[in-house]
Amino acid sequence: MAQGEPTPDPPRAARLTTASVAPMPLLLTGRGFRQTLEQAGALALYAPLEGGAETRLLRRLRAAGYHHHLCSARGLGDPEAFLFALHGVRPPHLGHQSIGRGAAVGTVERVMPQLGAALEGTGPILLWLLEGQVLSTAELASLLALTRREPRLKIVVEMGGSRALRWRPLAELL
């Protein structure tokens, strides 16, 4: 090359191999995730928005013997009462209604605990919470306290999106 001529661009394959973001493996064993979950008790999960990785992790944990319960963190209320105790739920207020027997807010319906059937067994229990970014610090702390009080219970909280699948103990967020 003569002096002053522009240098040619490297081939496309060479540019792709120098990327700083490591690609997600096609086969995710989930061993490291499970070990971290069993040590910490509760994990904050950041998954790629296109999905798929969290489903593979959930499938690996089910194969390892976990009984799982998948639910949204929105409307969770008091986590201890929602998960472990018989609790009351009122129907949503739909505007002007008769205030005769049920008052304007409706009658209270008694609802079984969400983890009631899973607590009867002896195996480990996994609670997978979607949309965990709406939970307050106090609610996250109460979830962490539940895992300490019930050692079979493990909790995974999806805290939002990320370019690559990553997780960390929930205690580090508090």
CYANA upper distance limits for C-alpha pairs under 8 A (distance plus 0.5 A):
  1 MET  CA      5 GLU  CA      7.38
 10 PRO  CA     14 ALA  CA      6.72
 10 PRO  CA     15 ARG  CA      7.12
 11 PRO  CA     15 ARG  CA      7.10
 12 ARG  CA     16 LEU  CA      6.84
 13 ALA  CA     17 THR  CA      6.93
 14 ALA  CA     18 THR  CA      7.23
 15 ARG  CA     19 ALA  CA      7.61
 22 ALA  CA    164 ALA  CA      8.50
 23 PRO  CA    164 ALA  CA      8.21
 24 MET  CA    164 ALA  CA      7.26
 24 MET  CA    165 LEU  CA      7.92
 28 LEU  CA     53 ALA  CA      8.41
 28 LEU  CA     56 ARG  CA      7.63
 28 LEU  CA     57 LEU  CA      8.06
 29 THR  CA     57 LEU  CA      8.44
 29 THR  CA     60 ARG  CA      7.75
 30 GLY  CA     34 ARG  CA      6.55
 30 GLY  CA     57 LEU  CA      6.26
 30 GLY  CA     60 ARG  CA      6.76
 30 GLY  CA     61 LEU  CA      8.27
 31 ARG  CA     35 GLN  CA      6.68
 32 GLY  CA     36 THR  CA      6.64
 33 PHE  CA     37 LEU  CA      6.58
 33 PHE  CA     57 LEU  CA      8.31
 33 PHE  CA    167 TRP  CA      8.28
 34 ARG  CA     38 GLU  CA      6.59
 34 ARG  CA     61 LEU  CA      7.63
 35 GLN  CA     39 GLN  CA      6.73
 36 THR  CA     40 ALA  CA      6.47
 36 THR  CA     43 LEU  CA      8.46
 36 THR  CA    169 PRO  CA      8.05
 37 LEU  CA     41 GLY  CA      5.84
 37 LEU  CA     42 ALA  CA      6.58
 37 LEU  CA     43 LEU  CA      6.66
 37 LEU  CA    154 LYS  CA      7.42
 37 LEU  CA    155 ILE  CA      8.45
 37 LEU  CA    169 PRO  CA      8.10
 38 GLU  CA    154 LYS  CA      7.71
 40 ALA  CA    169 PRO  CA      6.24
 40 ALA  CA    170 LEU  CA      8.19
 40 ALA  CA    171 ALA  CA      8.41
 41 GLY  CA    144 LEU  CA      7.88
 41 GLY  CA    147 THR  CA      6.24
 41 GLY  CA    148 ARG  CA      7.87
 41 GLY  CA    151 PRO  CA      8.31
 41 GLY  CA    153 LEU  CA      7.84
 41 GLY  CA    154 LYS  CA      5.52
 41 GLY  CA    155 ILE  CA      7.00
 41 GLY  CA    169 PRO  CA      8.33
 42 ALA  CA    143 LEU  CA      8.39
 42 ALA  CA    144 LEU  CA      6.73
 42 ALA  CA    147 THR  CA      7.45
 42 ALA  CA    154 LYS  CA      6.16
 42 ALA  CA    155 ILE  CA      5.02
 42 ALA  CA    156 VAL  CA      6.20
 42 ALA  CA    157 VAL  CA      8.16
 42 ALA  CA    169 PRO  CA      6.53
 42 ALA  CA    170 LEU  CA      5.94
 42 ALA  CA    171 ALA  CA      8.19
 43 LEU  CA    155 ILE  CA      6.86
 43 LEU  CA    156 VAL  CA      5.37
 43 LEU  CA    157 VAL  CA      6.70
 43 LEU  CA    167 TRP  CA      7.00
 43 LEU  CA    168 ARG  CA      6.13
 43 LEU  CA    169 PRO  CA      4.93
 43 LEU  CA    170 LEU  CA      5.20
 44 ALA  CA    156 VAL  CA      6.53
 44 ALA  CA    157 VAL  CA      5.47
 44 ALA  CA    158 GLU  CA      6.45
 44 ALA  CA    159 MET  CA      6.48
 44 ALA  CA    167 TRP  CA      6.07
 44 ALA  CA    168 ARG  CA      5.98
 44 ALA  CA    169 PRO  CA      6.49
 44 ALA  CA    170 LEU  CA      5.63
 45 LEU  CA    156 VAL  CA      7.20
 45 LEU  CA    157 VAL  CA      6.41
 45 LEU  CA    158 GLU  CA      5.19
 45 LEU  CA    159 MET  CA      6.26
 45 LEU  CA    160 GLY  CA      7.94
 45 LEU  CA    165 LEU  CA      8.19
 45 LEU  CA    166 ARG  CA      6.66
 45 LEU  CA    167 TRP  CA      4.96
 45 LEU  CA    168 ARG  CA      7.32
 46 TYR  CA    158 GLU  CA      6.57
 46 TYR  CA    159 MET  CA      6.28
 46 TYR  CA    160 GLY  CA      5.85
 46 TYR  CA    161 GLY  CA      5.73
 46 TYR  CA    162 SER  CA      6.01
 46 TYR  CA    164 ALA  CA      8.27
 46 TYR  CA    165 LEU  CA      6.37
 46 TYR  CA    166 ARG  CA      5.82
 46 TYR  CA    167 TRP  CA      6.46
 47 ALA  CA     51 GLY  CA      7.55
 47 ALA  CA     53 ALA  CA      7.38
 47 ALA  CA     54 GLU  CA      7.19
 47 ALA  CA    158 GLU  CA      8.02
 47 ALA  CA    160 GLY  CA      7.34
 47 ALA  CA    161 GLY  CA      5.59
 47 ALA  CA    162 SER  CA      5.89
 47 ALA  CA    163 ARG  CA      7.88
 47 ALA  CA    164 ALA  CA      6.92
 47 ALA  CA    165 LEU  CA      5.10
 47 ALA  CA    166 ARG  CA      7.05
 48 PRO  CA     53 ALA  CA      8.02
 48 PRO  CA    161 GLY  CA      5.84
 48 PRO  CA    162 SER  CA      5.45
 48 PRO  CA    163 ARG  CA      5.77
 48 PRO  CA    164 ALA  CA      6.15
 48 PRO  CA    165 LEU  CA      6.51
 49 LEU  CA    161 GLY  CA      5.93
 49 LEU  CA    162 SER  CA      7.43
 49 LEU  CA    163 ARG  CA      8.25
 51 GLY  CA     55 THR  CA      8.20
 52 GLY  CA     56 ARG  CA      6.93
 53 ALA  CA     57 LEU  CA      6.90
 53 ALA  CA    165 LEU  CA      7.57
 54 GLU  CA     58 LEU  CA      6.65
 55 THR  CA     59 ARG  CA      6.64
 56 ARG  CA     60 ARG  CA      6.70
 57 LEU  CA     61 LEU  CA      6.78
 58 LEU  CA     62 ARG  CA      6.75
 59 ARG  CA     63 ALA  CA      6.71
 60 ARG  CA     64 ALA  CA      6.82
 61 LEU  CA     65 GLY  CA      7.18
 61 LEU  CA     66 TYR  CA      6.26
 62 ARG  CA     66 TYR  CA      5.33
 62 ARG  CA     67 HIS  CA      7.01
 62 ARG  CA     68 HIS  CA      7.57
 65 GLY  CA    123 GLY  CA      7.29
 65 GLY  CA    124 PRO  CA      7.47
 66 TYR  CA    123 GLY  CA      7.00
 66 TYR  CA    124 PRO  CA      5.53
 66 TYR  CA    125 ILE  CA      5.91
 66 TYR  CA    126 LEU  CA      6.56
 67 HIS  CA    118 ALA  CA      7.04
 67 HIS  CA    123 GLY  CA      7.58
 67 HIS  CA    124 PRO  CA      6.85
 67 HIS  CA    125 ILE  CA      5.35
 67 HIS  CA    126 LEU  CA      6.43
 68 HIS  CA    125 ILE  CA      6.35
 68 HIS  CA    126 LEU  CA      5.01
 68 HIS  CA    127 LEU  CA      6.32
 68 HIS  CA    128 TRP  CA      7.70
 69 HIS  CA    115 LEU  CA      7.91
 69 HIS  CA    125 ILE  CA      8.44
 69 HIS  CA    126 LEU  CA      6.78
 69 HIS  CA    127 LEU  CA      5.50
 69 HIS  CA    128 TRP  CA      6.65
 70 LEU  CA    127 LEU  CA      6.63
 70 LEU  CA    128 TRP  CA      5.30
 70 LEU  CA    129 LEU  CA      6.63
 70 LEU  CA    130 LEU  CA      8.08
 71 CYS  CA    127 LEU  CA      8.32
 71 CYS  CA    128 TRP  CA      6.96
 71 CYS  CA    129 LEU  CA      5.80
 71 CYS  CA    130 LEU  CA      6.69
 72 SER  CA     76 LEU  CA      7.97
 72 SER  CA    129 LEU  CA      5.81
 72 SER  CA    130 LEU  CA      5.07
 72 SER  CA    131 GLU  CA      6.63
 72 SER  CA    132 GLY  CA      8.18
 73 ALA  CA    129 LEU  CA      6.06
 73 ALA  CA    130 LEU  CA      6.27
 73 ALA  CA    131 GLU  CA      6.23
 73 ALA  CA    132 GLY  CA      6.03
 73 ALA  CA    134 VAL  CA      7.65
 73 ALA  CA    135 LEU  CA      7.45
 74 ARG  CA    131 GLU  CA      7.52
 74 ARG  CA    132 GLY  CA      8.35
 74 ARG  CA    134 VAL  CA      7.36
 74 ARG  CA    135 LEU  CA      8.34
 76 LEU  CA     82 PHE  CA      7.37
 77 GLY  CA     82 PHE  CA      7.56
 78 ASP  CA     82 PHE  CA      6.52
 78 ASP  CA    139 GLU  CA      8.33
 79 PRO  CA     83 LEU  CA      6.43
 79 PRO  CA    139 GLU  CA      7.85
 79 PRO  CA    142 SER  CA      7.71
 79 PRO  CA    143 LEU  CA      7.29
 80 GLU  CA     84 PHE  CA      6.23
 80 GLU  CA     85 ALA  CA      7.62
 80 GLU  CA    142 SER  CA      8.26
 80 GLU  CA    143 LEU  CA      8.40
 80 GLU  CA    146 LEU  CA      7.78
 81 ALA  CA     85 ALA  CA      5.26
 81 ALA  CA     86 LEU  CA      7.53
 81 ALA  CA     87 HIS  CA      6.77
 81 ALA  CA    113 PRO  CA      7.88
 82 PHE  CA     86 LEU  CA      8.21
 82 PHE  CA     87 HIS  CA      7.22
 82 PHE  CA    113 PRO  CA      6.35
 82 PHE  CA    114 GLN  CA      6.87
 83 LEU  CA    113 PRO  CA      5.56
 83 LEU  CA    114 GLN  CA      5.27
 83 LEU  CA    115 LEU  CA      5.78
 83 LEU  CA    116 GLY  CA      7.95
 84 PHE  CA    113 PRO  CA      5.54
 84 PHE  CA    114 GLN  CA      7.32
 84 PHE  CA    115 LEU  CA      6.65
 84 PHE  CA    116 GLY  CA      6.94
 85 ALA  CA    112 MET  CA      7.62
 85 ALA  CA    113 PRO  CA      5.58
 86 LEU  CA    110 ARG  CA      7.17
 86 LEU  CA    111 VAL  CA      6.36
 86 LEU  CA    112 MET  CA      5.51
 86 LEU  CA    113 PRO  CA      5.84
 87 HIS  CA    110 ARG  CA      6.14
 87 HIS  CA    111 VAL  CA      5.98
 87 HIS  CA    112 MET  CA      7.33
 87 HIS  CA    113 PRO  CA      7.65
 88 GLY  CA    108 VAL  CA      6.20
 88 GLY  CA    109 GLU  CA      5.91
 88 GLY  CA    110 ARG  CA      5.03
 88 GLY  CA    111 VAL  CA      6.45
 89 VAL  CA    108 VAL  CA      6.01
 89 VAL  CA    109 GLU  CA      5.75
 89 VAL  CA    110 ARG  CA      6.88
 89 VAL  CA    111 VAL  CA      7.30
 90 ARG  CA    105 VAL  CA      7.61
 90 ARG  CA    106 GLY  CA      6.66
 90 ARG  CA    107 THR  CA      6.64
 90 ARG  CA    108 VAL  CA      5.29
 90 ARG  CA    109 GLU  CA      6.70
 91 PRO  CA    105 VAL  CA      7.90
 91 PRO  CA    106 GLY  CA      6.67
 91 PRO  CA    107 THR  CA      7.95
 91 PRO  CA    108 VAL  CA      8.08
 92 PRO  CA    105 VAL  CA      8.02
 92 PRO  CA    106 GLY  CA      8.48
 93 HIS  CA    104 ALA  CA      7.94
 93 HIS  CA    105 VAL  CA      6.27
 93 HIS  CA    106 GLY  CA      7.91
 96 HIS  CA    104 ALA  CA      8.23
 97 GLN  CA    104 ALA  CA      6.88
 98 SER  CA    102 GLY  CA      8.43
 98 SER  CA    103 ALA  CA      7.73
 98 SER  CA    104 ALA  CA      7.34
 99 ILE  CA    103 ALA  CA      4.72
 99 ILE  CA    104 ALA  CA      5.57
102 GLY  CA    106 GLY  CA      5.30
102 GLY  CA    107 THR  CA      5.50
103 ALA  CA    107 THR  CA      7.90
112 MET  CA    116 GLY  CA      7.59
115 LEU  CA    119 LEU  CA      6.59
116 GLY  CA    120 GLU  CA      7.37
117 ALA  CA    121 GLY  CA      8.05
118 ALA  CA    125 ILE  CA      7.18
119 LEU  CA    125 ILE  CA      8.15
123 GLY  CA    152 ARG  CA      7.65
124 PRO  CA    152 ARG  CA      5.24
124 PRO  CA    153 LEU  CA      6.73
124 PRO  CA    154 LYS  CA      8.00
125 ILE  CA    152 ARG  CA      6.31
125 ILE  CA    153 LEU  CA      5.29
125 ILE  CA    154 LYS  CA      6.56
126 LEU  CA    153 LEU  CA      6.49
126 LEU  CA    154 LYS  CA      5.38
126 LEU  CA    155 ILE  CA      6.23
126 LEU  CA    156 VAL  CA      8.00
127 LEU  CA    153 LEU  CA      7.84
127 LEU  CA    154 LYS  CA      6.76
127 LEU  CA    155 ILE  CA      5.26
127 LEU  CA    156 VAL  CA      6.80
128 TRP  CA    155 ILE  CA      6.45
128 TRP  CA    156 VAL  CA      5.35
128 TRP  CA    157 VAL  CA      6.56
128 TRP  CA    158 GLU  CA      8.25
129 LEU  CA    155 ILE  CA      8.06
129 LEU  CA    156 VAL  CA      6.67
129 LEU  CA    157 VAL  CA      5.28
129 LEU  CA    158 GLU  CA      6.67
130 LEU  CA    157 VAL  CA      6.85
130 LEU  CA    158 GLU  CA      5.75
130 LEU  CA    159 MET  CA      8.29
131 GLU  CA    157 VAL  CA      8.12
131 GLU  CA    158 GLU  CA      6.35
131 GLU  CA    159 MET  CA      6.81
131 GLU  CA    160 GLY  CA      7.47
132 GLY  CA    157 VAL  CA      5.91
132 GLY  CA    158 GLU  CA      5.71
132 GLY  CA    159 MET  CA      5.29
132 GLY  CA    160 GLY  CA      7.88
133 GLN  CA    158 GLU  CA      7.85
133 GLN  CA    159 MET  CA      5.24
133 GLN  CA    160 GLY  CA      6.84
135 LEU  CA    139 GLU  CA      6.44
135 LEU  CA    140 LEU  CA      7.01
136 SER  CA    140 LEU  CA      6.82
137 THR  CA    141 ALA  CA      6.62
137 THR  CA    174 LEU  CA      6.91
138 ALA  CA    142 SER  CA      6.72
139 GLU  CA    143 LEU  CA      6.78
140 LEU  CA    144 LEU  CA      6.78
140 LEU  CA    170 LEU  CA      8.16
140 LEU  CA    174 LEU  CA      8.16
141 ALA  CA    145 ALA  CA      6.68
141 ALA  CA    171 ALA  CA      8.31
141 ALA  CA    174 LEU  CA      7.56
142 SER  CA    146 LEU  CA      6.73
143 LEU  CA    147 THR  CA      7.14
143 LEU  CA    155 ILE  CA      8.17
144 LEU  CA    148 ARG  CA      7.14
144 LEU  CA    170 LEU  CA      7.73
144 LEU  CA    171 ALA  CA      7.72
145 ALA  CA    149 ARG  CA      6.75
146 LEU  CA    150 GLU  CA      6.47
146 LEU  CA    153 LEU  CA      8.15
147 THR  CA    151 PRO  CA      6.22
147 THR  CA    152 ARG  CA      8.01
147 THR  CA    153 LEU  CA      5.91
147 THR  CA    154 LYS  CA      6.62
147 THR  CA    155 ILE  CA      7.82
162 SER  CA    166 ARG  CA      8.21
168 ARG  CA    172 GLU  CA      7.70
169 PRO  CA    173 LEU  CA      8.13
170 LEU  CA    174 LEU  CA      7.68
